[in-house]
Amino acid sequence: MKKLHGVLAVVLSLTTLAATAKDWQEIRLATEGTYAPFNEMGPDGKPRGFDIDIADAICKQMKAQCTWTIQSWDGMIPALLARKYDAIAASMTITPDRQQKINFTNKYYTSFAQLIAKAGAPYDAAKPSTLKGVRIGVQSETTHEKFAREVLAKGGAEIVTYQSLEETYMDLKNGRLDAALQDTIPGIEGFLKKPDGVGYALVGEQVSDPEYFGEGQGIGLRKEDVDLKVAMDKALAEIIANGTYEAVRKKYFDVPIL
């Protein structure tokens, strides 16, 4: 009788899981919309960029209907946990600190951080001793802020935080900052290639300490949505294998980033 009760309990448990499992035919995605060329707002008021195209391709591969929400960076994880949306596609770096709160898909690109300053400036994020008295702008609640405060500030740098990279670049251009720290590609595309970027350049070496910059960028998910992670990882592998990923990459970047 005890064995029968045990079998019935297992069957009921599996039945409950099957009944509550989602098929994920509708997925609510969130992005920031201020991190060109990965995510930004288009003239039609809709998000666009590499993050958007990759997430949309994953949704298409899953045969899922996906909708987008714009969310400020500092509220991104809290809103996910509050179930305001199901996934974050916003160039979020996979780090141990974030993995304590949320889960991630496999990485869909890798990036490195670097300083932007006036062309020829002697600053180097890989050598904090070159940054004594230098005012460095970073976006708040990012891996760049953590690295800047824990590493660059030890060399005497003054760290100034902003809600977005656009605000950081505005103060850099206006002379309120000496340098800005961000990932290399967004720095090129979001500032250096624009009129405001004339006279500025990437300076010093790239930094990629995994303690701060993690293992690449992934789509953020709630830990309990294991089935969504499995489905998204499968779809990501499929779009890499069938050439869709590479077609999207070439639309934005001249070099491999995965």
C-alpha atoms as one frame of an Amber mdcrd trajectory, in Angstrom:
protein
   0.000   0.000   0.000   2.854   2.384   0.819   4.408   1.678  -2.584   1.093
   2.389  -4.309   0.739   5.659  -2.439   4.276   6.565  -3.487   3.556   5.844
  -7.153   0.336   7.848  -7.011   2.192  10.778  -5.468   4.748  10.776  -8.286
   2.012  10.567 -10.936   0.087  13.426  -9.335   3.265  15.492  -9.120   4.085
  14.955 -12.801   0.491  15.680 -13.761   0.590  18.931 -11.824   3.857  19.964
 -13.487   2.476  19.162 -16.922  -0.671  21.125 -16.201   1.228  24.190 -14.990
   4.074  24.166 -17.552   3.858  26.989 -20.074   4.155  26.415 -23.770   5.734
  29.901 -24.164   3.883  30.811 -27.326   3.678  34.369 -25.983   6.809  35.965
 -24.507   7.068  39.481 -23.088  10.545  40.918 -23.670  12.152  44.009 -22.141
  15.012  46.195 -23.339  16.460  49.572 -22.434  16.435  51.411 -25.770  19.489
  53.606 -25.068  22.417  51.343 -25.937  23.038  51.684 -29.669  23.665  49.672
 -31.760  22.485  46.863 -29.482  19.216  48.483 -28.479  17.816  51.917 -29.234
  14.525  53.551 -30.134  13.702  53.855 -33.815  11.863  56.804 -35.420   8.668
  54.729 -35.257   8.905  54.604 -31.463   9.799  50.912 -31.443  13.043  49.348
 -30.181  15.629  48.251 -32.722  19.196  46.951 -32.739  21.236  43.766 -32.431
  19.610  42.665 -29.148  16.173  43.138 -30.671  16.920  41.284 -33.907  18.511
  38.318 -32.114  15.646  38.017 -29.616  13.083  38.309 -32.420  14.936  35.593
 -34.362  14.845  33.349 -31.285  11.117  33.985 -30.927  10.544  33.176 -34.589
  12.523  29.943 -34.249  10.356  29.051 -31.236   7.220  29.996 -33.201   6.375
  32.334 -30.338   4.679  35.724 -30.414   6.927  38.251 -28.707   6.117  41.763
 -27.511   8.493  44.465 -26.271   8.546  46.715 -23.206  10.973  49.581 -22.565
  12.459  49.573 -19.080  15.094  51.776 -17.425  18.277  49.873 -16.663  18.232
  50.197 -12.878  14.755  48.651 -12.702  15.392  45.885 -15.211  15.891  42.917
 -12.865  13.320  44.012 -10.229  10.632  44.310 -12.914  11.511  40.857 -14.280
  11.168  39.361 -10.809   7.871  41.229 -10.384   6.668  39.415 -13.540   6.118
  42.588 -15.554   7.773  40.727 -18.444   9.346  37.329 -19.053  12.833  38.030
 -20.398  15.471  40.765 -20.640  17.182  41.270 -24.003  19.328  44.299 -23.246
  22.999  43.309 -23.540  22.975  42.152 -19.927  26.307  40.628 -18.896  26.213
  37.208 -17.267  27.910  37.772 -13.893  28.000  35.775 -10.637  26.208  38.603
  -8.778  23.305  38.625 -11.243  23.152  34.835 -11.346  22.290  34.892  -7.652
  19.044  36.671  -8.579  18.156  35.505 -12.099  19.017  32.945 -14.742  20.427
  33.524 -18.236  20.317  31.890 -21.619  23.614  30.878 -23.143  25.584  33.928
 -24.258  24.704  35.485 -27.598  27.735  37.783 -27.774  30.894  38.768 -25.915
  32.216  42.292 -25.398  35.140  44.165 -23.832  35.271  47.461 -21.964  37.416
  50.471 -22.898  37.745  54.179 -22.178  36.738  56.965 -24.561  38.474  60.327
 -24.165  39.996  63.101 -26.235  42.204  61.548 -28.920  45.725  61.074 -27.581
  44.748  61.145 -23.897  47.119  58.996 -21.796  44.352  57.187 -19.901  44.244
  53.399 -19.720  41.612  51.336 -17.883  44.102  48.462 -17.749  46.514  50.726
 -15.834  44.622  52.526 -13.028  47.745  54.503 -12.132  47.163  56.579 -15.308
  43.798  57.780 -13.987  44.670  59.864 -10.922  42.271  62.813 -10.753  40.479
  61.727 -13.956  36.676  62.085 -13.939  35.225  58.950 -15.522  31.554  58.581
 -16.434  29.789  55.215 -16.263  26.204  54.034 -16.491  24.833  53.218 -13.033
  24.051  49.662 -11.919  26.338  48.179 -14.589  29.421  45.977 -14.581  31.333
  49.089 -15.670  30.342  50.970 -12.524  31.404  48.070 -10.308  34.763  47.762
 -12.105  35.311  51.527 -12.024  34.592  51.833  -8.302  36.541  48.758  -7.218
  39.513  49.022  -9.594  39.855  52.407 -11.293  39.028  54.434  -8.187  42.019
  52.814  -6.471  44.208  54.601  -8.991  42.682  57.929  -7.995  39.931  58.164
 -10.619  36.725  60.013  -9.716  33.690  57.960 -10.761  30.508  59.714 -11.891
  27.355  57.696 -12.590  24.568  58.346 -15.101  21.240  56.738 -15.915  22.223
  56.180 -19.549  25.257  56.233 -21.813  23.703  59.090 -23.773  23.885  61.282
 -20.665  27.471  60.160 -20.097  28.506  61.168 -23.611  26.730  64.511 -23.267
  28.808  65.408 -20.207  31.970  64.098 -21.879  31.338  66.388 -24.842  30.518
  69.322 -22.548  33.790  68.911 -20.655  32.276  67.747 -17.361  34.054  64.409
 -17.751  37.542  63.443 -18.849  36.578  59.966 -20.049  33.742  57.464 -20.298
  33.908  53.725 -19.685  31.690  51.403 -21.710  31.921  48.391 -23.984  34.051
  49.025 -27.057  31.440  48.481 -29.788  28.686  50.645 -28.228  31.320  53.329
 -27.707  32.214  53.270 -31.390  28.662  53.069 -32.711  26.926  55.174 -30.093
  29.422  58.043 -29.893  32.598  57.940 -31.954  30.814  57.494 -35.296  28.497
  60.410 -34.568  29.221  64.144 -35.027  29.684  64.619 -31.271  32.458  62.021
 -31.335  34.795  64.058 -33.549  38.084  64.564 -31.724  37.487  61.637 -29.382
  38.867  58.094 -29.548  39.156  54.798 -27.739  42.166  55.117 -25.436  44.209
  52.554 -23.559  43.664  48.808 -23.659  40.457  46.812 -23.560  39.641  45.205
 -20.209  37.802  41.902 -19.857  38.314  40.691 -16.284  35.661  37.924 -15.925
  35.248  38.805 -12.243  33.581  42.028 -13.410  32.633  41.485 -17.039  31.361
  37.944 -16.737  31.081  35.350 -19.463  29.340  37.289 -22.200  25.866  38.706
 -22.691  22.734  36.587 -22.297  18.978  36.994 -22.134  17.896  37.355 -18.505
  15.182  35.030 -17.183  13.525  34.171 -13.890  15.137  31.158 -12.238  11.862
  29.261 -12.033  11.272  29.505 -15.804  13.598  26.618 -16.590  11.465  25.529
 -19.553  11.841  28.975 -21.139  15.632  28.801 -20.779  15.698  25.361 -22.402
  13.513  26.555 -25.290  15.511  29.756 -25.842  18.883  28.003 -25.657  17.667
  25.477 -28.233  16.402  28.237 -30.533  19.647  30.218 -30.153  21.709  27.175
 -31.112  19.447  26.635 -34.122  19.725  30.204 -35.451  23.510  30.007 -35.062
  23.557  26.725 -36.994  21.227  27.850 -39.807  23.029  31.136 -40.506  20.392
  33.517 -39.136  22.659  34.708 -36.336  25.532  35.475 -38.699  23.231  37.432
 -41.021  22.122  39.603 -38.102  25.707  40.049 -36.900  26.872  41.247 -40.316
  24.042  43.794 -40.362  25.652  45.562 -37.395  29.288  44.524 -37.024  32.268
  43.844 -39.264  33.914  41.418 -36.854  32.726  38.282 -35.017  31.404  38.950
 -31.514  30.389  35.507 -30.310
